[in-house]
Amino acid sequence: MGKAYICVLLTAFIFGTMEVALKIGASTMDPFQLTYLRFAIGGLILLPFGMAEIRKRGIHLTVGDYLELAVIGTIGVVISMVLFQLGVMSSNASTASVLFCVNPFFTIIFAHYFGGEPMNRTKLLIIGIALVGILFMLRPWDVQEGNTPQGMAMMLIAALFFGVYTVMGKKSVQKIGTMAQTSISFLFGALILMLVTLLLGRPVISGITDNIPIILYTGVLVTGVGYFFYFKSIELAGATTGAFAFFLKPAIAPIIAVIVLREHILWNTFIGIALILAASLLNILLQKKAARIARIEAARRKPLN
């Protein structure tokens, strides 16, 4: 269990540096280019572990499986992560990091309407607290310097589409495993985004040699190693424990932004972070309760020897 918590802390810290690193990268690189490069690199790092997962399950992927993973990758990388990068460029890194952490609450909504998962008062309370937290983060009555309405809107839409990506991926995760689904969908998404970048006439390979440190940091460490530790924490202690990384990230990322980018954290940001952390904790506890009930039900259905 100790190894699992070390993985959670490493995941939270690595992901907590993501928006700061991407904001630095955006100053010298095209957002489409940086996004496809980091997911191509991250996907390749995760691919050997994904292939091992597929072999262990004895799964043979069909053309339909690959098409499904390509669609999932398009939603997750081409749409969500490009909007994420554009949102980071037009917002403070601290604001962007916290706003994107609301994606699990969009997942709750989509899982209810498209995944058949029941909605209850606790889930509605979680969504309500998160919405109030978003309101304080946006501060529409007096937008904080460094934030723009467009940037914050893109970040929320990115979080929304990441929620769609999560719900759409549940079927393939059950079949081939989390590491396999993530690595293959990342690679498909990166390939499709590279083609889109080429068609739009944006830089595809130019400027790469001048930005190798930021490409390696965001691709290898953030997207590759970060997700590896996240999945490792899930493997060691379950999804609920792994989710604590995203509970810690909203507290870590603003500190990194203050230290590295000299951003200023105002009172509304502290309230927004506190509310979103509270909603995240309730969501984690709800998942833990659901997992416990599922285990009890499974034990009851298990035939006696």
Secondary structure by P-SEA (a helix, b strand, c coil): caaaaaaaaaaaaaaaaaaaaaaaaaacccaaaaaaaaaaaaaaaaaaaaaaaaaaacccccaaaaaaaaaaaaaccccaaaaaaaaaaaccaaaaaaaacaaaaaaaaaaaacccccccaaaaaaaaaaaaaaaaaaccccccccccaaaaaaaaaaaaaaaaaaaaaaaaaacccaaaaaaaaaaaaaaaaaaaaaaacccccccccccaaaaaaacccaaaaaaaaaaaaaaaccccccccccccccccaaaaaaacccccccaaaaaaaaaaaaaaaaaaaaaaaaaaaaaaaaaaacccc
